[in-house]
Amino acid sequence: MREHAVILNELAQGIRPLAEGVGWFEGLARTEQSEVLRDLTEFCL
C-alpha cells in the first residue's frame, strides 16, 4: 500500500488529527499533492 493511502486512511479513521494531515499535505511537493488528491478521488468513488 502506498504511503499516501495509509496516511489518508488514518486521517479518515481519526487516528491522525486533521491538523496533522493538513500540515503533511501542505509540506508535499506539487506533484505529490496531485498524487494524494488522485488517491483521495479514487477512494471517494
C-alpha positions as CSV (number, residue, x, y, z in Angstrom):
1,M,0.0,0.0,0.0
2,R,1.3,3.5,-0.9
3,E,2.3,5.7,2.0
4,H,-0.2,8.3,0.9
5,A,-3.0,5.8,1.1
6,V,-2.1,4.8,4.6
7,I,-2.0,8.4,5.8
8,L,-5.3,9.2,4.1
9,N,-6.8,6.1,5.7
10,E,-5.5,7.1,9.2
11,L,-6.9,10.6,8.7
12,A,-10.3,9.2,7.7
13,Q,-10.4,6.9,10.8
14,G,-9.4,9.7,13.2
15,I,-6.1,8.0,14.0
16,R,-4.3,11.1,12.9
17,P,-5.6,14.6,13.7
18,L,-6.8,16.6,10.8
19,A,-4.4,19.5,11.6
20,E,-1.5,17.0,11.2
21,G,-3.0,15.9,7.8
22,V,-3.2,19.5,6.6
23,G,0.4,20.1,7.6
24,W,1.5,16.9,5.9
25,F,-0.3,17.8,2.7
26,E,1.0,21.4,2.6
27,G,4.5,20.1,3.0
28,L,4.3,17.9,-0.1
29,A,5.7,19.0,-3.5
30,R,3.0,19.9,-6.1
31,T,3.4,16.6,-7.9
32,E,2.9,14.6,-4.6
33,Q,-0.1,16.7,-3.8
34,S,-1.6,15.7,-7.1
35,E,-1.0,12.1,-6.4
36,V,-2.6,12.4,-3.0
37,L,-5.7,14.1,-4.5
38,R,-5.9,11.4,-7.2
39,D,-5.8,8.7,-4.4
40,L,-8.4,10.5,-2.4
41,T,-10.7,10.8,-5.5
42,E,-10.4,7.1,-6.1
43,F,-11.3,6.4,-2.5
44,C,-14.4,8.6,-2.8
45,L,-15.6,6.8,-6.0
